[in-house]
C-alpha cells in the first residue's frame, strides 16, 4: 500500500507498541495491588460478622476496642484501594495523552509539529473520551460477568445481558472511531470545529473496518492465550495488534486529508 510511508509507519508502530507495553506493565502492577487489598478487606469480614449483633451497652471494653481496630483497618484498606484505583487511572491517562498525541501528530503531519498546541487540544478530547469509555466499559464488564457466569457454570444463555454487552461493545468502538477522526482534525482546527467535521465525514466503511480490526485483535488475544501465556506470546500479540491499529490510523488519516 503506497500510502503506508515506511518511515512514518515504523515510528507510529513503535509508539503504538510502546503504549501497549506500558499499558500491560501498569495494569499488571496496579491490578495486583488492588486485588491484594481486596483480599485483605475480605479477611476482615469474619471480624465484622462477629460484631454484627454487638450491643454497645452490654459490650466489654475489649469488644469495643476490637471493633474500633477492625473498622480502622477496613477504613485504611479502603483508602488504599481508592488511592491505587485513582493512581491507576491517572498514570494510564498520562501515558495515553503523551504517546498517542505524539503518534497522531506524526501520522497527520509526517513529522512532529506545533506539538504544544496540539497536545493541549488532544488532552481535552482524550479526557472526554476516557470519561465516556470508562462508563461504557464498566457496564460492559457488568453485563459480560452476568452472562459468562450463568453460561459457563449453569449453562443458561441470558439473552438480555448478552445483547446489552454486544450493543455497548459496538458503541465503544463507534465512540473510539469518532474520537480518532477528531484527533486528526484538531491538527488544523479548533476542538469544536473538529467535532463538527467529524460528524460531516461520511466514509462509514472506515468505522466498519475498525470493527473488523477490533474483532481480529480480540481473536488474536483469545487464541494466542489458549496456545501460550508466555511473555513471547504476549509480545507477538502486541506486535500483530500494533501493526493492525497503526496501519488503520495511517489509512484513516490519509482518507480524511484527501477529503479536506
HELIX and SHEET records of a PDB file:
HELIX    1   1 UNK A    6  UNK A   43  1                                  38    
HELIX    2   2 UNK A   45  UNK A   50  1                                   6    
HELIX    3   3 UNK A   61  UNK A  109  1                                  49    
HELIX    4   4 UNK A  115  UNK A  153  1                                  39    
HELIX    5   5 UNK A  159  UNK A  185  1                                  27    
HELIX    6   6 UNK A  191  UNK A  200  1                                  10    
HELIX    7   7 UNK A  205  UNK A  227  1                                  23    
HELIX    8   8 UNK A  231  UNK A  259  1                                  29    
END                                                                             
